[in-house]
Amino acid sequence: MNHHLTGPQWKSGIAAWLGWMFDGLDMHLYTLVAAPFVMQLIAASSTSDPQVGRYASIIQAAFLLGWALGGGFFGRVGDRLGRARTLSLTVLTYAAFTGLSFFAQTWWQLMIFRFLAALGIGGEWAVGASLLAETWPKHWRPWIAAGLQSGVNLGILGAVLANYLLAGAPPRFLFLVGVLPALLVLWIRRAVPEPAEWHAAKAQARHHEPGIAELFRGETRRITIWVMVVCGISLTAHWAFMFWHQQHLRNLPEVVNLSAEQKNRLASAAMYLVIGSSILGNFFSGWLARIIGYRATIGWTFAAYFLALLGAYYVPRDHTALLCWFPLIGFCQGAFALFTMYLPPLFPTLLRTTGAGFCYNIGRIGAAFGTVFFGLFSHVGDHRTVLLYAGFLFLPATVAAFFLPKVRD
């Protein structure tokens, strides 16, 4: 077994990892300042105003919808134009529109900017994953998955750090940090080659590449359906937690009267606990997948995610108690790291980014609906029931995970 990596493989790996890191950065800038920023945009008197939660969740839903559409759109572009070229386009898209969020003057303007930024973020997932699936050795895949997802986590921690440093500044200033990924595009276009596997498949197809309808034909149809089901259910639950746990924390009785700066620092600490522990979860999931397989690891980790949310939100808890539960919840998020290297090889080469992007990111549509839907169960300033009900979705996700196909290796 050859463990030596070539120069092009390293360049592909670095490009994908940096793309994912900045993905995480731009992804979570909004969740960290959603309540105070929306409060300012709609001229509300407090973050506990029901209108703040309603509009903030609509903006997040638009973001998740854009993520889903971007995964399908840029996935198709990636299969036609190439992985490296499309990676540049996705990074440029999310960097530009995250930066433009700074200039939003109304809640609907912020919603449009977040939707457009999400197109690039959703596309980057599929393109980066396919790039590494086609260039790195197969026996590296569980560790590549953990490494890529940890890139996202580090990007989120970067967003948290920026929020911590800018805690005393108006919320809109945080979005200027999201412009930084644009610098990555210059290096990608110069240094990262297209995978040989993609070139070979293009030459063999002779301009008769399969269309998106092929995802629902033949043996590929079963793969597409089960991946959509698992991703749709699990991502709805996951993103309900990622969005609403921040809003719940800010509106706890002992927190709601703190200063805006103190709330920002508490929100940052909570996200550090979640994301820091999820990095450990990524590598644990990668290790476990090598022993019991991808499907079993994903399924059992979803079951643990359910139990963690049940423990955290079954009864009312103060912020100190919740901070103790967040590391366990974050650790269970390692299941999502495995999708990075598990999904692309399930599909034929010229349907790889289309299939992985469409099926994984179609879950964002469910998550977009779920973010708003579960918000309807919230009492004023109390989102505990949202988080509890969303956690139960991991039970059907656990069962469905065991119907996923095996990797084509």
C-alpha positions as CSV (number, residue, x, y, z in Angstrom):
1,M,0.0,0.0,0.0
2,N,1.5,3.3,-1.1
3,H,1.3,5.9,1.6
4,H,3.3,8.6,-0.3
5,L,1.3,11.6,-1.4
6,T,2.2,13.6,-4.6
7,G,2.5,17.3,-5.0
8,P,-0.9,17.6,-6.8
9,Q,-2.6,15.6,-4.1
10,W,-1.3,17.9,-1.4
11,K,-2.4,20.9,-3.3
12,S,-5.9,19.5,-3.8
13,G,-6.0,18.6,-0.1
14,I,-4.9,22.1,1.0
15,A,-7.3,23.8,-1.3
16,A,-10.3,21.7,-0.2
17,W,-9.4,22.1,3.5
18,L,-9.0,25.9,3.3
19,G,-12.2,26.1,1.3
20,W,-14.0,24.2,4.0
21,M,-12.5,26.2,6.8
22,F,-13.7,29.4,5.3
23,D,-17.0,27.7,4.6
24,G,-17.4,27.2,8.3
25,L,-16.3,30.8,9.0
26,D,-18.9,32.4,6.7
27,M,-21.6,29.8,7.6
28,H,-21.8,30.7,11.3
29,L,-21.2,34.5,11.3
30,Y,-25.0,35.0,11.2
31,T,-26.0,32.5,13.9
32,L,-23.7,34.3,16.3
33,V,-25.3,37.7,15.9
34,A,-28.7,36.8,14.5
35,A,-30.8,38.1,17.4
36,P,-29.1,41.4,18.0
37,F,-28.6,42.2,14.3
38,V,-32.3,41.4,13.4
39,M,-33.4,43.4,16.5
40,Q,-31.6,46.4,15.0
41,L,-32.9,45.9,11.5
42,I,-36.6,45.7,12.6
43,A,-36.1,48.4,15.4
44,A,-37.3,46.0,18.1
45,S,-36.8,46.9,21.8
46,S,-35.4,43.5,22.9
47,T,-34.0,40.2,21.5
48,S,-36.9,38.5,23.3
49,D,-39.4,40.2,21.1
50,P,-41.2,37.4,19.1
51,Q,-40.7,39.3,15.9
52,V,-36.9,39.0,16.3
53,G,-37.1,35.2,16.5
54,R,-39.5,35.0,13.6
55,Y,-37.5,37.1,11.2
56,A,-34.2,35.7,12.3
57,S,-35.5,32.1,11.6
58,I,-36.8,33.2,8.2
59,I,-33.4,34.5,7.3
60,Q,-31.8,31.3,8.4
61,A,-34.3,29.3,6.4
62,A,-33.4,31.3,3.3
63,F,-29.7,30.6,4.0
64,L,-30.4,26.8,4.2
65,L,-32.5,26.9,1.1
66,G,-29.7,28.6,-0.8
67,W,-27.3,26.0,0.6
68,A,-29.4,23.2,-0.9
69,L,-29.8,24.9,-4.3
70,G,-26.1,25.8,-4.4
71,G,-25.2,22.2,-3.8
72,G,-27.2,21.1,-6.8
73,F,-26.3,24.0,-9.1
74,F,-22.5,24.1,-8.4
75,G,-22.5,20.3,-8.2
76,R,-23.6,20.2,-11.8
77,V,-21.1,22.9,-12.8
78,G,-18.4,20.9,-11.1
79,D,-19.2,17.8,-13.2
80,R,-19.1,19.9,-16.4
81,L,-16.3,22.5,-15.8
82,G,-14.1,20.7,-13.4
83,R,-13.5,20.5,-9.7
84,A,-10.8,23.2,-9.2
85,R,-12.5,25.8,-11.5
86,T,-15.8,25.4,-9.7
87,L,-14.2,25.4,-6.3
88,S,-12.9,28.9,-7.1
89,L,-16.4,30.1,-8.1
90,T,-18.0,28.8,-4.9
91,V,-15.5,30.4,-2.6
92,L,-15.8,33.7,-4.5
93,T,-19.6,33.6,-4.2
94,Y,-19.8,33.0,-0.5
95,A,-17.1,35.5,0.3
96,A,-18.6,38.3,-1.7
97,F,-22.2,38.0,-0.5
98,T,-21.1,37.5,3.2
99,G,-19.2,40.8,3.0
100,L,-22.2,42.5,1.4
101,S,-24.3,41.5,4.4
102,F,-22.6,44.4,6.2
103,F,-24.6,46.8,4.1
104,A,-28.1,45.3,4.8
105,Q,-30.6,48.0,6.0
106,T,-33.6,45.8,6.3
107,W,-34.2,42.2,7.4
108,W,-35.2,41.1,3.8
109,Q,-32.0,42.6,2.4
110,L,-30.0,40.5,4.9
111,M,-32.1,37.5,3.9
112,I,-31.2,38.0,0.2
113,F,-27.5,38.3,0.9
114,R,-27.5,35.2,3.1
115,F,-29.3,33.2,0.5
116,L,-26.8,34.2,-2.2
117,A,-23.8,33.5,0.1
118,A,-25.3,30.1,0.8
119,L,-25.3,29.1,-2.9
120,G,-21.5,29.2,-2.7
121,I,-21.3,27.4,0.6
122,G,-23.5,24.6,-0.5
123,G,-21.6,24.2,-3.8
124,E,-18.2,24.2,-2.0
125,W,-19.1,21.1,0.0
126,A,-19.8,18.9,-3.0
127,V,-16.9,20.1,-5.1
128,G,-14.3,19.9,-2.3
129,A,-15.4,16.4,-1.3
130,S,-15.4,15.1,-4.9
131,L,-12.0,16.7,-5.5
132,L,-10.4,14.7,-2.7
133,A,-12.4,11.6,-3.3
134,E,-10.8,11.5,-6.8
135,T,-7.2,12.5,-5.9
136,W,-6.4,11.0,-2.5
137,P,-5.9,7.2,-1.8
138,K,-9.0,5.3,-0.7
139,H,-7.5,4.1,2.6
140,W,-7.1,7.8,3.7
141,R,-10.8,8.5,3.3
142,P,-12.0,8.3,6.9
143,W,-9.2,10.6,8.0
144,I,-9.8,12.9,5.1
145,A,-13.4,13.1,6.2
146,A,-12.4,14.0,9.7
147,G,-9.8,16.5,8.6
148,L,-12.1,18.3,6.2
149,Q,-14.9,18.5,8.8
150,S,-12.4,19.8,11.3
151,G,-11.5,22.5,8.8
152,V,-15.2,23.6,9.0
153,N,-15.0,23.4,12.7
154,L,-11.9,25.6,12.9
155,G,-13.6,28.1,10.6
156,I,-16.5,28.2,13.0
157,L,-14.1,28.8,15.8
158,G,-12.6,31.6,13.8
159,A,-16.0,33.1,13.5
160,V,-16.5,32.7,17.2
161,L,-13.1,34.4,17.9
162,A,-14.0,37.3,15.6
163,N,-17.3,37.6,17.4
164,Y,-15.5,37.6,20.7
165,L,-13.1,40.3,19.6
166,L,-15.8,42.4,18.1
167,A,-18.2,41.9,21.0
168,G,-18.5,45.6,21.6
169,A,-19.0,46.6,17.9
170,P,-22.3,46.7,16.0
171,P,-23.3,43.2,14.8
172,R,-23.0,44.0,11.1
173,F,-19.2,44.5,11.4
174,L,-18.7,40.7,11.9
175,F,-19.7,40.1,8.3
176,L,-16.7,41.9,7.0
177,V,-14.5,39.0,8.3
178,G,-16.3,36.9,5.7
179,V,-14.5,38.6,2.8
180,L,-11.2,37.0,3.6
181,P,-11.8,33.7,1.7
182,A,-11.8,35.6,-1.6
183,L,-8.0,35.7,-1.3
184,L,-8.0,31.9,-1.5
185,V,-9.3,31.9,-5.1
186,L,-6.1,33.4,-6.5
187,W,-4.1,30.5,-5.2
188,I,-6.6,27.8,-6.2
189,R,-6.7,28.9,-9.9
190,R,-2.9,28.9,-10.1
191,A,-1.9,25.8,-8.2
192,V,-4.6,23.2,-8.1
193,P,-5.0,20.8,-11.1
194,E,-8.1,19.0,-12.2
195,P,-8.3,15.3,-11.1
196,A,-7.1,12.8,-13.7
197,E,-10.2,10.7,-13.0
198,W,-12.4,13.6,-14.1
199,H,-10.4,14.2,-17.2
200,A,-10.6,10.5,-18.1
201,A,-14.4,10.4,-17.5
202,K,-14.9,13.5,-19.7
203,A,-12.9,12.0,-22.5
204,Q,-14.8,8.8,-22.4
205,A,-18.2,10.5,-22.3
206,R,-17.3,12.5,-25.5
207,H,-19.7,15.3,-24.6
208,H,-22.5,12.9,-23.7
209,E,-22.4,13.5,-19.9
210,P,-25.3,12.1,-17.8
211,G,-28.0,14.5,-16.8
212,I,-29.4,15.1,-13.3
213,A,-32.3,12.8,-14.2
214,E,-29.9,9.9,-14.1
215,L,-29.9,10.2,-10.3
216,F,-33.4,8.7,-10.4
217,R,-32.7,5.9,-12.9
218,G,-31.4,2.4,-12.5
219,E,-29.4,1.4,-9.5
220,T,-28.5,5.0,-8.8
221,R,-32.1,5.8,-7.9
222,R,-32.1,3.7,-4.7
223,I,-28.8,5.4,-3.6
224,T,-30.3,8.8,-4.3
225,I,-33.5,8.2,-2.3
226,W,-31.9,6.8,0.8
227,V,-29.2,9.4,1.0
228,M,-31.8,12.2,0.6
229,V,-33.9,10.7,3.4
230,V,-31.1,10.4,5.9
231,C,-29.6,13.8,5.1
232,G,-33.0,15.5,5.1
233,I,-34.1,14.2,8.5
234,S,-30.7,14.5,10.3
235,L,-29.8,17.9,9.0
236,T,-33.2,19.3,9.9
237,A,-32.6,18.2,13.5
238,H,-28.9,19.3,13.5
239,W,-29.6,22.8,12.2
240,A,-32.5,23.3,14.5
241,F,-30.0,22.8,17.3
242,M,-27.2,24.9,15.7
243,F,-29.5,27.9,15.2
244,W,-31.9,27.8,18.2
245,H,-29.5,26.8,21.0
246,Q,-27.9,30.3,20.6
247,Q,-31.2,32.1,20.7
248,H,-32.3,30.0,23.7
249,L,-29.1,30.7,25.6
250,R,-29.4,34.5,25.0
251,N,-32.9,34.6,26.4
252,L,-32.5,32.5,29.6
253,P,-33.8,34.3,32.7
254,E,-30.4,34.8,34.2
255,V,-28.9,35.9,30.9
256,V,-31.5,38.1,29.2
257,N,-30.7,41.2,31.3
258,L,-26.9,41.0,30.7
259,S,-25.2,43.6,28.4
260,A,-25.0,42.9,24.7
261,E,-21.2,42.3,25.1
262,Q,-21.7,39.8,27.9
263,K,-24.3,37.9,25.9
264,N,-21.9,37.8,22.9
265,R,-19.1,36.4,25.0
266,L,-21.4,33.7,26.5
267,A,-22.7,32.8,23.0
268,S,-19.1,32.5,21.9
269,A,-18.1,30.3,24.8
270,A,-21.1,28.0,24.1
271,M,-20.1,27.7,20.4
272,Y,-16.5,27.0,21.4
273,L,-17.6,24.0,23.5
274,V,-19.9,22.6,20.8
275,I,-17.4,23.0,17.9
276,G,-14.3,22.2,19.9
277,S,-15.7,18.8,21.0
278,S,-17.0,18.1,17.5
279,I,-13.4,18.1,16.2
280,L,-12.8,15.2,18.6
281,G,-16.0,13.6,17.4
282,N,-14.8,13.9,13.7
283,F,-11.7,11.8,14.4
284,F,-13.5,9.4,16.7
285,S,-16.1,8.8,13.9
286,G,-13.3,8.3,11.4
287,W,-11.6,5.7,13.6
288,L,-14.9,3.9,14.3
289,A,-15.9,3.8,10.7
290,R,-12.7,1.9,9.9
291,I,-13.9,-0.8,12.4
292,I,-17.6,-1.1,11.9
293,G,-18.2,0.8,8.7
294,Y,-19.7,4.1,7.6
295,R,-23.3,3.2,7.9
296,A,-23.2,1.7,11.4
297,T,-21.1,4.6,12.7
298,I,-23.5,7.2,11.3
299,G,-26.5,5.4,12.6
300,W,-25.3,4.9,16.2
301,T,-23.9,8.4,16.4
302,F,-27.3,9.8,15.4
303,A,-28.8,7.7,18.3
304,A,-26.3,9.3,20.7
305,Y,-27.1,12.8,19.3
306,F,-30.8,12.2,20.2
307,L,-29.9,11.1,23.8
308,A,-27.6,14.2,24.2
309,L,-30.4,16.6,23.2
310,L,-32.9,14.8,25.3
311,G,-30.6,15.1,28.3
312,A,-29.9,18.8,27.7
313,Y,-33.5,20.0,27.0
314,Y,-35.9,17.5,28.7
315,V,-36.1,19.8,31.7
316,P,-35.4,23.5,32.0
317,R,-31.7,24.2,32.7
318,D,-29.7,27.3,33.4
319,H,-26.8,28.4,31.2
320,T,-24.2,26.8,33.5
321,A,-25.9,23.3,33.2
322,L,-26.3,23.7,29.4
323,L,-22.6,24.5,29.0
324,C,-21.9,21.1,30.6
325,W,-24.1,19.3,28.0
326,F,-22.7,21.1,24.9
327,P,-19.5,19.1,24.6
328,L,-21.4,15.8,24.4
329,I,-23.8,17.3,21.7
330,G,-20.8,18.6,19.8
331,F,-19.0,15.2,19.9
332,C,-22.0,13.5,18.3
333,Q,-21.7,15.9,15.3
334,G,-18.8,13.8,14.1
335,A,-21.3,11.7,12.2
336,F,-21.6,14.5,9.6
337,A,-17.9,14.4,8.9
338,L,-18.2,10.9,7.4
339,F,-20.6,12.1,4.7
340,T,-17.7,14.0,3.1
341,M,-15.9,10.9,1.8
342,Y,-18.8,8.5,2.0
343,L,-21.2,10.1,-0.4
344,P,-19.2,11.0,-3.5
345,P,-17.9,7.5,-4.3
346,L,-21.5,6.2,-4.3
347,F,-22.2,8.0,-7.6
348,P,-20.6,7.6,-11.1
349,T,-17.7,10.0,-11.8
350,L,-19.6,12.4,-14.0
351,L,-22.5,12.5,-11.5
352,R,-20.3,12.7,-8.5
353,T,-20.6,16.3,-7.5
354,T,-24.1,16.5,-8.8
355,G,-25.2,13.5,-6.8
356,A,-23.3,14.3,-3.6
357,G,-24.3,18.0,-3.8
358,F,-27.9,17.3,-4.6
359,C,-28.6,14.6,-2.1
360,Y,-26.7,16.0,0.9
361,N,-27.8,19.6,0.4
362,I,-31.4,18.6,-0.3
363,G,-31.4,18.1,3.4
364,R,-31.0,21.9,3.7
365,I,-34.5,22.4,2.3
366,G,-35.9,20.2,5.1
367,A,-33.7,22.1,7.5
368,A,-34.9,25.4,6.2
369,F,-38.5,24.4,6.7
370,G,-37.7,22.9,10.1
371,T,-35.9,26.0,11.4
372,V,-39.1,28.1,10.9
373,F,-41.5,25.2,11.8
374,F,-39.9,24.3,15.1
375,G,-39.8,28.0,15.9
376,L,-43.6,28.0,16.0
377,F,-43.4,25.9,19.2
378,S,-41.3,28.5,21.0
379,H,-42.7,30.5,23.9
380,V,-41.5,34.1,24.1
381,G,-37.8,34.0,24.9
382,D,-37.9,30.2,25.5
383,H,-36.8,27.8,22.8
384,R,-36.3,24.7,24.9
385,T,-39.2,22.8,23.4
386,V,-37.9,23.6,19.9
387,L,-34.6,21.9,20.7
388,L,-36.3,19.0,22.4
389,Y,-38.7,18.2,19.6
390,A,-36.1,18.6,16.9
391,G,-33.9,16.0,18.7
392,F,-36.5,13.3,18.2
393,L,-35.9,13.5,14.5
394,F,-32.6,11.6,15.1
395,L,-34.6,8.5,15.9
396,P,-35.9,7.9,12.3
397,A,-32.5,9.1,11.0
398,T,-30.9,6.3,13.0
399,V,-33.1,3.7,11.4
400,A,-32.8,5.0,7.9
401,A,-29.0,5.2,8.1
402,F,-28.8,1.4,8.2
403,F,-30.5,1.3,4.8
404,L,-27.7,3.4,3.2
405,P,-25.6,1.6,0.5
406,K,-22.1,0.4,0.8
407,V,-19.2,2.5,-0.6
408,R,-18.1,1.5,-4.1
409,D,-14.4,0.8,-3.3
